[in-house]
Amino acid sequence: MPEYTKVAIKSDLPSGKMREYNVNGKTIVVANTDGDYFAFDGICTHEHCALAGGFLDGFTLTCYCHGARIFPSLKG
């Protein structure tokens, strides 16, 4: 069963925004798309860039380092 760690309250993260958090030494990003919240690894696996610096468009995140489009699917 997955383990969950509370990192923020909903009012901390307006719709269309994402924020980086450090959870147990791991960088994660939480994003809000019209009230759907999803979390994903905060570091790009290609260029090791911080994904919180990318561009969020709906459920698509674009890495600012090299333009890769990422489709995070872990909502919670």
N, C-alpha and C positions, 0 to 999 in steps of 0.2 A: 504494500500500500504506500502511495507517495506521501512524503512528509511535506507539510506546508509551513511556511514562516511568514507571518504578517509583516509587511514592510511599509505599508502606508494605509491611509483611509481614502475612500473614493474621492472626497473633495480635494485631495492633494494632486489629483491627476485629471485635468479637464479633458473632454473629448477631443480626439485628434492629436493628443500629446503623448509623449513617452518620457520615462525617467529611468536613470541608471541607479541601481542599488548594489550594495555589497552584502551578500548573504553567506555567512560561514566561509569567508575568504574567496568566494566566487562572484564575479561580476554578472549581474542579470539586468535585463531591461524589462520594465512593465509598461505596456501601452494600453491606451483607452481608445477604442473605435466605436463611437456612438453607444457607449455603455457596455460594450463587450471588452473585457479586460483579458489580456494575454501576456504571458511571460516567456522569455527566451534568453538564451546565452547572450551576454552583452558584448562578446568579442567575436569579430568576423574571423572565420576559420581560414580565409584566403590571405588576408593582409594583416591580420591581428589588430585591426582598428576597433575603436570603441563604437559600437553600433548605435549608441544613444546620439551620436553626432550625425546619423543618417537622416533620411527623409521618409516620413510616414505618410502613406496615401491609402486610406482604408485599411485593408489587411495586408498591404504590401509595404515592406521596408526596403529602401534602397541604400546600400552601403555608400558612404561618401568617399571612400578611398578608391574604389574601382567600379562602382556602378552596378554591382551584382544586386539582383532583386531577390529578396528573401520573403518567404510566405510563412511566417510563424503560425502554428496551428494549435499551440497549447493554450487553451483558455481556462481561466479559473479565477 
